[in-house]
């Protein structure tokens, strides 16, 4: 464990103390056991996004590479200047690029967004703690492999930055940043895979989030974003693109231009029809697909060829009975 002290405003960075190996759960309590060591942390302490880890120029808790993927500003913690940090908007389901889209509600929430770095896919998970309290809350992870949902041991998701707690808007609210990692190869081999998270407390669930990953024929990796609010309600939607009634979009999760044959400033938009629902797993058939302009990203040249294919995704609301 590493600590720095600045008078009464003590900063505390936890090194390897939050992962509860093999249990599939990040227990947010007074003590967490990992590797035979018990770490205790008081709720008045804030773990700042400083020190080793993925570059985070503005210190908002979102790595710079993720901000490049979702279209926010790596050097400004509040890209749309609406008073809420980009990370808080990811957690609470509003659009960090659109000032008119702001978080609502007062309960705790969880959001996910993915980026690729080498062979690692980081499914950055941001938990909004409305009361700033860690006790009596449980963040559980799982994966969709094919049509099956399985609890995912956190020991299998190592490789990212240490979990950390940072301040959010308000006197008491805080954000927990967790960085589970999947192998890009595992996504490509399966063609699609989902990682999901649920936030529970005594008496029920507060929220759930899912990161639905898809590989195209060339091995490019994308996050499939489902409605509602493809253009206005989901993190990373283009503020200049109205809702077009599509079934979802493929957002590239690797910063860059995608290659010489990819269409810049566009995104692969699909019209789908639901052909099956089993629990929280929704199976859709693509009936139309094309590149749509107005996005700060790129569209795969194989977009139109996805017509006739089926894809599976996890509906976060269904995970918790919504």
PyMOL commands that set and color helices and strands:
alter all, ss='L'
color gray80, all
select helices_A, chain A and resi 64-70+86-92+154-157+184-190+304-306+316-319
alter helices_A, ss='H'
color red, helices_A
select strands_A, chain A and resi 2-4+11-13+25-28+31-34+37-40+109-117+120-129+137-145+148-151+164-167+174-183+192-201+204-215+221-226+248-252+263-278+281-299+310-314
alter strands_A, ss='S'
color yellow, strands_A
deselect
rebuild
show_as cartoon
